[in-house]
Amino acid sequence: MATAKLPVMVRLLGVAALATGLTCVSNPARAVDWPVFGFDPARTSFNSSETVLTTGNVHGLRAQWQTSLGSTADSAPIYLQNVRVKRTNMPMLFITTGSGVTLGIEAATGKILWKHATHGPNYTHSMPAADPSGTAIYVPGLDGEVHKLHAATGKEMSAPGFPARITRIPNTEANESSLNVANGYLYATISGYNGDGTPYDGHVVAVNLSSGKETVFNSLCSNKSGLLSGGGCSQQRSGIWARGGAVIDPSSSMNGRVYAATGNGQFDANKGGGVNYGDSVLSLSADLSQLNGSYTPADYQQLQNGDVDLGSTSPAMLPEQPTSQTPWMLVQGGKDAVLKLVNRAALPGVGNELYTLQITAGLFSNPAVWSEGSNAPWVFLGFSSEVDAFRVQTNKAGSSMLVQIWRATSGSTHGEGTSPVVANGIVFVAFDGSLVALNATNGHLLWNSANYGSSKSIGSIHWESPIVVNGWVYCSDENGNLTAFAIPKQRAFRFRR
């Protein structure tokens, strides 16, 4: 289980927006949404549609507004470009605080339009996901449920299966990972809270968005379906708590497979009759009814004994590598500071990795995968004081490996490191007091928000991470603020008296 921070209540500071009468911000030619953590259901954290921000102009980013959320949102927002609010279509942000409050925010100004509160015994580090219709969002609750809200008003919506219960024991089972929507399902994952207080059983929940039918896969006692209540399984833990939670295979050939990485718990699936998958990567069918395969490091017992969770990070899906003997691969990190390249078309069971590589430290952030049109995709990892970039390379014999290309030390954070995102050849990552932009091909620093006044930058960072969409960059922080950056386009206005 992660060394997670409890959310900190902060004083309501109000909105600190830049004056809009003297500047305006350039608009993108084609606007897109950022509907889930990591931009897409595969959690690539790569916005392939960004065209406004470039390596040549990103240095012009400036803070546009900063809004107090009322308490810390140790996560990231999602973004919908066209939300119908009364008679106006507007871009909106949605973010959930650790205290279980989801806010709907006008993206251009930072104005809070609505709040939806849930109540329960603990906290959440999860974040919303948008319904494919663009008119509704799904939000985590402290009550052990996922709620469906109207995007424009924040009002609870009546829909089959919602609110959807994802745990029966919210006092010890936590929704730490971000929600996901794909394949016609809402996906949620469950772990324990900071301190590993039992009972809890890591599990994935799928809710059919049409019928409301719920399916559960339990990583321990996997032969039992449905939500367990603490006494339903002789084993405990094996939480699914990484930032990405449930990750969806982006290849149509994989039929919507769902992947999840588990934390410490018993592993005996390699023995006859074994049903427990601690410290493993699971491959599940879209409706979670079938386990397609699993991967577990050969030193799983050492991982279990030392609290060295494999599932401190989520599996990262790589684009097809046509010259490789294993064209469909994933990258998996962990607290053990070993990066593993694995064949995801047929997960190899115990060991049998394609390639392993020692990395700087245990990985707690979500990897970003940048496929820039070549057959050698990039993988970016965020640590507490650096960002590391790797490329996938395949030799003439068809064997694939990971090769480190650069390392950038452009900031630091008291946390374990946050998740980088990529847009138009730029890597964005948050550190304590600064949001930075790096050239994706060489790691050179292109912009640092701290260079333009501390009051217009961000506070300290734990698991908060930015999103980059339509020329804007948004990031929350440990001070309980959400800050927006864009490139101001100076323009003269005439004001009528």
N, C-alpha and C positions, 0 to 999 in steps of 0.2 A: 504494500500500500504506500502511496506517496506521502511525503512530508508536507501535507497541504496546510495552508494558513486558513484560519477561521476568518470570515468576513468581518471587516471593521466598520462600525457605524461612524459616519462623518457628518459634520455640520453642513446644512444645506447652504450652498454658496450662491445659487442663482446662476444666471446665464451671463457669460462674459463674451459677447460677440463683437466682431469688428464692425465699424460703421459701414453700412452698405450704400450710403449715398455717394461715396467717393470712389468705390471700386466695385467691380463685378467680376465674376469668375467665368472663365471660358467654358462653354458647354461642349460635351462630346458629340461627335457626329452620329454615333450609334450607342445608345444607352443600354446597359445590361444590369441584371440583378446580381446580388451576392446572397443567395437564398439559404445557404447552410454553412456551417463551419468548414473551412477549407475550400470554399467557392463551389465545389461540386460534390456529389455523393461519394466520389472516390477519394475525397480529401486531398487532392493534389496541391491545393493552395496556389494554384497557377491560374490567374485571370488571363486567358488567351485572347480576350476581346479588348483589352485596354490599348487605346491609341493616343489618348490625350497626353499622358505623362511619358516622357522619353528620357534616355540617358543624357540628352542635350539640354533639357529644360527643367529636370526635376529639382535642380538647385534653387529654382524660384518658388518652391512650396513655402507657404506661410500659414500660420494659424488663422482660421476664419472664425471659429467660435469654440468655447469651452463651457460645458454644461455639467452641473453637479447632479449626480444620479440619486443622491440621498444615502447611499451606502455603496460599498465596493462591488463591482461586477468583475470577478476574477475570470474573465472569459473574453469574448469578442461580440460585436453586434452582427446582425444580418441586415440586408438592405434590399428594399423593393423600390423600383424606379417609379412605377405608376400606381399609387394608391388613391382611390377615389374618396376624398374627404369632402363631404357635402357636395359642392358642385365643381370642385377643383381636383385635378390629378396632380399629385406631388410625390417626390421621393421621400421615403421614410426609413428610419433605422429602428431596430427592435433589439433590446438587450435585457437580460435578466440579472438582477443583483443576487449576491449570496443570501440575502434575506428573503428571497422568494418573490420579489417584485419585478414584474416585467413592465418596461416603459416603451411607449410608442413616441418617436421623436421626429420632428420635421428635420430632414437631412440638410436643408439649405441654411437653417438658422440655429439649430440646436434647441428649438422650443419643444418642451414636453407637452404632447397633445393628450396623452392618457396614461394611466397606471392601472395595472391589475395585480392584486396582492394575493398570495397564497400563504397558508399558515401551517406550521409543523414544528417538530422538535429540534431540527438541526439546520443545515445550510445546503446550498447547491453551488457547484461550479459549472453546471450545464448551461446551455444556451439554446435559443429558439431555432426552429426550422420552418421554412415557408411552405404552405400548401401549393401544389402545382397551379392552382387557379390564380394565385397572386392576390386573392382577397382575404385569405385567412393565414394565421400562423399557429404553430404548435409550440407550447411553452412548458418548461419544467415547473413543477410545484413542490413545495416542502411537504405537502400532504401525501406524497407517494404516487401522485397522478400526473399525467400530461394533459393539459387543457388546450382546447381549440378556441382561439379568439378571433374576432373580426379585426382585420388589420387596421381599418380606419378608426375604430372606436374602442377597441380593447374589450368589448363585451363578449362574454362566454357564448359560444355557439352550440346549438343542439345538433349533434351528429351521431350516427351509429358508433357505439364503442367509446364515446368521449363524454366526460373525462375518462381517460384510459388509465387503469391502475397498473403500475409497473413494479410495485413492491407492496407487500402486506405489512412490512415492519420498517417504516421510514425512520424509526428511532435508531436503527443500527445498519440499515441498508441505504446507500447513497446513490443518487444520480449525479455522478461527477462528470461524465463525458457528455459531449454535445449530442443533441438529437439529430436524426438524419431522416430524409424522405427520399424514397426511390422505389421503383418496381411496384408502385401503387400501395406502398406500406409506409407507416411511420416506424422508425427503429429507435430503441432506447437501450442503454446498457446500465448495469447495476454493479456496485462495489460496496466496500465499507467506508467509513469515515476515517479521518486522521486518528491514528492510534490503533487501528485494526480491531476495534471492539466488536466481538461476535455477539449474536449470530448474524452471519451474512453469507450468501452464496452468489458468486458472480453469475450473471445471466444476461441474455439478450432477449428483448421483447419485440415482436412485430405486431402491428395493428393494421389490419386491412382497412384502407381508407374508404372503401365502398360499403363493406358489410359490417365493419367494426369487430370482426372476429380477431381474437388475440391468440398468438402462438408464442411459446416460451422455450428457449433452449437453455438448460442449466449446465454450467461448465463442470460442476460437481454433481454426482448422481444424475448424469445426463440421460439415464434411462427413465427419469421421471419428468413428466411434462407438467406445465402449470407453475404458478408462483408458489415457492416454498415459504413456510412461515417460521423458519428457524429450527424446528424439530423434524422437518421432513427429510433431512439428509444427515448422515452420520459424519460427513466431512464439512469443513467450513473454509471460508475465504475464497481464493481464486477470483478476486474481483476484476472487473473490466472497467478501468478508470482512466485510461489514456485520453488525451484531448480529442482524438478522432473517434473513439468509441467504435461503432459499427461502420465498417468501410465497405463500399460497394464496388465490385469489379467493373471497370469501365468498358471492358470488351464485350460485345454482343455475343461472342462465342461462348462466354461463360454463364450466360442465362441469368444474370443478376446475382451472382454469388455474393454472399455476405461474409466478411472476414472480421474477426475480433481477436485481440491478444489478451490473455489472462495473466493475473498475478499469482502470487504464492498460494499454493494449495496442493493437495495430494495429486500426484500423477501416477496412474496405474493402467492407462489405456493400452500399454504395450504388453499387458498380461491378459491371459484368458479371462474374460468376464469383466475386465476393468472398465469403469465408466467415469473416471475422474480425469480432468484435463487442466490441472494447475500448470502454470508457466508454459503455456502453449499458444500457438496460433491456430484458430479454428476456421474451417471453410464450410459454410452452411448454404443450403438452398435459399432462394429468395423468401420463402415463407417460413424458414427455419425448421421445416419438418424433417430435413435430411442433413446429416453430417457427411460432407463430401470427403473430408480428410483433415489431417492435423499435422502440425510440425512442433516438435519439442526439442530443445537443445539436449545433447547427450549428458550434460552435467546438471540435469534438472534437480537432482537431490541436493546438490550444493546450492543451487539457486534458492530452493525451498528453505534449507537450513539457515542461509544467510540473509533472508528477506531481500533477495536480489531479483525483483520482479522482471520477468521478460516483458510483461504488459505495461511497463512504464511509458511506452510509446505505442503508437498504432502501426499496423502494416502499411507500407507505402507501395502503391501499385505503379509498375513501370509500363510504358508503352511497349507494344510488340517489337521484339528484336528479331527481324526475319533471318539474319545470318547466324543466329545462335541455335545450338542444339536444344535449348530450352527457351523458346521465344517469349513465353509468358512468365514473368518473374515478379517477385516482391522483395522489398528491403525491410528487414526487421531489426530494430535496435533493442535496448533494454538497459537495466541498471548495471549490467555486467560490463558495459563499455565495449561491447563487441557488435559490430555491424555485420548482419548476415544477409547474403543473397540466396534466395530460395526459389525453387520452381513452384509456382503457384498453380499451374495447371493440374499438378498431382502432388499435393503437399507430401513431403518425404517421410513422415513419421518421426522417429527419433534420430537426430543428427542428420547426416547426408546433405549438408548445405552445399551449394554450388561454390561459395566463396565466403570467407570470413575476414574481417579486418578490425584491428584494434583501433578504437577511436579515443578522443580526448578524455571523455568522462561518460558516466551513465547518461543515457538519453531520456529526457522527460518531455521534450517538445515534439510537435508533429512535424515530420519531414515534409519539405516542399519538393515537388517533382516538376521540373521544367523540360518540356519537350519542344525545342525551338526549331522543329522541322527537320532535324538531322536524325540519324539512327543511333546517336549516342546521348541519351537523356542525362540531365543533371539532377543531382539530389543535394539539397541544402539542409544542413542540420544546425539548429540553434542551441548554444550552450550558455552558461552563465556569463562568460566574458569573451565569447567569440562566435563566429559563424564559419562553418567548414563546408566546402563545396567538393562534390565527388562527381565523376562521370562513369557511366557504364561502358565498358569496352569489351569487344568480342574478338578473339584472335582467329586466325585462319582455320583452326581446327574446330571452331564453333563453341569454344568455352568462353563464358562471360565472367567478368570480374569488376570490382569497384576500384577506381583509382582517384586518389585525392588530387585536386587541381590547385586550390588555394585555401588560405585561412585568413580571416579578417578579424582583428581585435579592435573594434570601433566603439566599444562600450562595455558595461558590465551591469549585472543585476544581482541582488541578494538572493534571488530565487534560483531554481535549477536551470533556467533558460527558457525562452519563449519561442513560439513557432514562427518561422519566417514565412513570407509570402512573396510571390514573384509576379511581375506584370511588365510586359514589354521590355524585357532584358534588364529589369531592375529588381534587386532583392531588398525588401523592406523588413526591418526587424526592430523590436522595441527593447530598449535597455532602461535602467533607472535614469530618469530625467531626460532621456533623449530618444527620439525616433530617427533611425538612420536609413539611408538608401545607398545600396552598394551596386556597383556594376556586376552583373551576373556572370560575366565571362572571366573577370580577373579579381574581383573583390575590392576594387578601388572605391574609396568613399566618394559619393556624389553629393550627399546632403546630410546635414545633421540639424535637427530641429532645435537643439540646445544653443546653437550659434545665434539665435534670433530672440533671445530674452527668455529667462526661466519662466516668467508668468505666462508665456505663450507656448510652452512645451508641455511635456507630460510629467507625471510624478513617478514614483518607484513602480516596479513591475514584478509580478509573480508569474501567473500564467496568462496574463492579458497579452493579446497579439493584435496586430493591425489588420484591416481590410483595405483593399485598394480597388476603387470602382469609379469609372466615369470621370477620371481626373481628380478624384478626392481620396484622401487617406483618413481613416478614422481609427482611433485607438482609445481604449479605456485604461485606467491606472489604479493603483492602490489608494490614491487619495479620494476615490469615488467620483472621478471626473470622466467625461467622454470628450475628446478633443478632435476637431476636424481641421484638416489642412488642405489647401488647394493653391493653385497659382493665380494670384490676382491679375486681372488685365486692366491696366489703368485706362480710364475712359472719362472724358469730361461730361458732366451733366449740367443742365440748366434747371434751376429750381425756381418755380413760380412762387411769388409772395402773395 
